[in-house]
Amino acid sequence: MKKTVFGHWLKHLFGIIIALSAFSAVVMLLWNALLPSIFGVAAINLWQALGLLVLARIFFSGMGGFKRFMGMGMHNHHNPMREKWLKMTPEERKEFVKNRHFGPRGFGRDFEHEFCKQDESEKQD
């Protein structure tokens, strides 16, 4: 029997539905076993448990999966500015900070002194 792409996709979808149902059932059972007796809250059903899982994902993990799905996520995990900064000599760093204006008031001037002091203390160590 020849496998089709649709059958393969359907098998994965079925696995995802089973996994979500299992996680939701575990959350529901734990909630209903613990929280009503401890805090006096109401018991929840399977759909509410699934909603709690989604809410916890949003709160604690951000929308990383959604951003990747929509093409908004970071594709490379390196920071080119950090790499450039690490390759600079202390003099180049001072010059960069001196010429850099942060915002309309240019508070980079105050920032320069703290940054330069930090570089000098690193040299002494």
C-alpha positions, 0 to 999 in steps of 0.5 A: 500500500502506497503512503500519500503525503496527505496520510502522513500529514493526517497522522501527525495532526492526529498525534498533535490532537492526542498530545494536546488532549493528554496534556489538557487532561493532566492539567484538568485532573491536577487542577480539580484535585488540588485547587478547589480544596486549597483555594476554593476555586471552581473545577474546570473542564477539558476545554478550560484546561486547554485554554490554561495551557495556551494562556501559560504558553503566551505568558511564560514563553511569549509568542515565539512559535507564532512569530516564527510561523508568521515569519517575524522571528529572528532567523539568526541568533547572533548580534552583529553589533555585539560582534563589532563591539567585541572586535573594537579596541578600547580607543575605538569603543571610546570614539564610537560612544563619543560620536553616538547620539542616543535619542533627541537629547544625546544622552550618549555624552553621559553614557560615555563616561560610565562606559569608558570607566568600565573599560578602564577598570577591565584593563586594570584587572 
